[in-house]
């Protein structure tokens, strides 16, 4: 999601190219940078066929990287250095148009060349965002299944974390009347199952955030109907601002009801937690970057902190922002300036 509504309960430089390609680094059991796909849950990182998934790919030509380069050329070195806090860290690639294959293939190939793992977001479900700021998606169920098939085929045997359809489950539970629950759940289950077949892909079905539907148990049946028990896990806090502590507590509650499923947390903008004023989901002021992306979380069920929402992209035309998903340099700069790390 690029922006949310009240129904959603609040939100889903080339000069430094060498640094950008490093991403979040780790080593395998042998001490070198591994070159396989990500390990399945319970599979040892020392396996010759997988890597520990700590090394996520950073796009060297992201909007933040281009902004930092532009400011350096203009002599704005302080702002450029702040923008590097975003530009040099891995962020997800959102697939939200009718033909995902070329971008999926390009991003996973670029990541594989550096021994890293791409993070992708499948975001094309029919009636996306319940017809609000990020309205759109596939025109029909058949079109969506074909889209998923193209997405999955483009992954090949390259490594990826795939976040499946931010908002899609929680919106139904929250009461979006434009959606027929059983139809949406069936499409989500199709996406989970189809993408899960790829040998080096981890699939995380989106489960909203702790501030949207505080009673985690309300999501359990919907997640199960949507293929959640067959996915590697679920994703929390996508495009939102809930703290990592609150999200982890929420994730543990959901995990218990889902047979011990693992999860990931979007920490891209949660450094200062949620906004206390009205419309806290949409470009709230005073927010900050959260924990940098890593799979070293110190929590047995929390697989990774990820930057799923790309910091600096607008939630929607609120508080003077551009359209949902558009780059907003001044907001990105504020997130970086307020960051603690």
HUVEN-V841841 format. One record per residue. D_CENTER is the distance of its C-alpha to the mean C-alpha in Angstrom with 1 decimal. Layout:
BEGIN
D_CENTER ; D_CENTER
END
This chain:
BEGIN
9.9 ; 11.4 ; 14.0 ; 15.3 ; 18.9 ; 21.0 ; 20.6 ; 17.0 ; 18.5 ; 16.5 ; 13.0 ; 9.1 ; 22.4 ; 24.1 ; 26.4 ; 24.0 ; 22.9 ; 23.9 ; 21.9 ; 18.7 ; 19.1 ; 19.4 ; 15.8 ; 15.6 ; 18.8 ; 20.2 ; 23.2 ; 24.2 ; 27.2 ; 29.5 ; 28.3 ; 27.1 ; 23.7 ; 22.9 ; 22.7 ; 21.7 ; 18.6 ; 16.6 ; 18.8 ; 18.8 ; 19.1 ; 22.7 ; 23.3 ; 24.7 ; 23.1 ; 26.7 ; 26.5 ; 27.5 ; 25.0 ; 21.7 ; 20.2 ; 18.9 ; 15.1 ; 15.2 ; 15.3 ; 12.1 ; 13.0 ; 13.4 ; 14.4 ; 17.9 ; 18.2 ; 15.3 ; 16.5 ; 16.6 ; 18.7 ; 20.9 ; 21.4 ; 22.5 ; 24.8 ; 26.3 ; 27.1 ; 28.7 ; 30.9 ; 31.9 ; 32.8 ; 30.1 ; 29.4 ; 28.3 ; 25.6 ; 24.5 ; 24.3 ; 22.1 ; 19.8 ; 19.6 ; 17.8 ; 14.7 ; 16.0 ; 16.7 ; 13.3 ; 10.5 ; 7.6 ; 5.3 ; 7.8 ; 8.0 ; 11.0 ; 12.9 ; 16.4 ; 19.2 ; 19.2 ; 16.0 ; 18.2 ; 19.2 ; 15.8 ; 14.4 ; 17.6 ; 17.8 ; 14.5 ; 15.1 ; 18.7 ; 18.2 ; 16.1 ; 18.9 ; 21.5 ; 20.4 ; 19.9 ; 16.2 ; 13.1 ; 10.7 ; 7.0 ; 6.8 ; 5.9 ; 9.3 ; 10.4 ; 14.1 ; 15.7 ; 19.1 ; 19.6 ; 16.0 ; 15.6 ; 19.2 ; 20.6 ; 19.7 ; 18.1 ; 15.6 ; 18.3 ; 18.6 ; 17.4 ; 19.8 ; 23.4 ; 24.3 ; 23.3 ; 25.0 ; 23.1 ; 19.8 ; 21.0 ; 22.2 ; 18.9 ; 17.2 ; 20.2 ; 19.7 ; 16.0 ; 17.1 ; 20.2 ; 18.6 ; 16.7 ; 20.2 ; 20.5 ; 18.0 ; 15.3 ; 11.7 ; 8.8 ; 7.9 ; 5.8 ; 8.8 ; 9.6 ; 8.2 ; 11.6 ; 13.7 ; 15.3 ; 15.7 ; 17.2 ; 19.9 ; 20.6 ; 20.9 ; 23.4 ; 22.4 ; 25.7 ; 24.6 ; 23.0 ; 25.1 ; 23.3 ; 24.7 ; 23.8 ; 20.2 ; 20.0 ; 21.8 ; 19.5 ; 16.4 ; 18.5 ; 19.5 ; 16.0 ; 15.3 ; 18.7 ; 18.8 ; 15.7 ; 16.6 ; 19.9 ; 18.7 ; 20.1 ; 17.5 ; 14.3 ; 12.4 ; 11.2 ; 9.3 ; 10.4 ; 9.0 ; 11.8 ; 11.6 ; 12.8 ; 16.1 ; 17.6 ; 17.2 ; 19.0 ; 20.5 ; 22.3 ; 19.9 ; 22.5 ; 22.3 ; 19.1 ; 20.6 ; 22.7 ; 20.2 ; 17.6 ; 20.5 ; 21.6 ; 18.3 ; 18.4 ; 16.5 ; 19.3 ; 19.0 ; 15.3 ; 14.6 ; 13.1 ; 10.9 ; 7.7 ; 8.9 ; 9.0 ; 6.0 ; 8.0 ; 10.8 ; 13.2 ; 14.4 ; 15.6 ; 14.4 ; 17.9 ; 17.7 ; 14.4 ; 15.9 ; 19.0 ; 17.4 ; 15.5 ; 18.9 ; 20.6 ; 18.5 ; 18.7 ; 22.5 ; 22.8 ; 20.7 ; 22.9 ; 21.0 ; 17.6 ; 15.1 ; 11.7 ; 8.7 ; 8.2 ; 6.2 ; 9.3 ; 8.9 ; 11.8 ; 13.4 ; 16.1 ; 18.8 ; 17.5 ; 17.9 ; 20.5 ; 23.8 ; 25.0 ; 24.6 ; 21.6 ; 19.4 ; 16.2 ; 17.2 ; 17.4 ; 19.2 ; 21.4 ; 21.6 ; 18.0 ; 16.9 ; 14.3 ; 13.5 ; 13.7 ; 13.0 ; 10.6 ; 12.7 ; 13.6 ; 16.8 ; 16.3 ; 19.9 ; 18.9 ; 19.9 ; 17.3 ; 14.3 ; 13.0 ; 10.7 ; 9.5 ; 6.3 ; 5.9 ; 2.6 ; 5.7 ; 8.2 ; 11.1 ; 14.2 ; 13.1 ; 15.1 ; 14.4 ; 17.7 ; 21.4 ; 22.0 ; 23.6 ; 24.5 ; 21.1 ; 20.8 ; 19.3 ; 15.8 ; 13.5 ; 16.5 ; 16.7 ; 18.7 ; 20.2 ; 22.0 ; 19.0 ; 17.1 ; 20.3 ; 20.6 ; 17.3 ; 18.5 ; 22.0 ; 21.3 ; 19.2 ; 21.1 ; 20.0
END
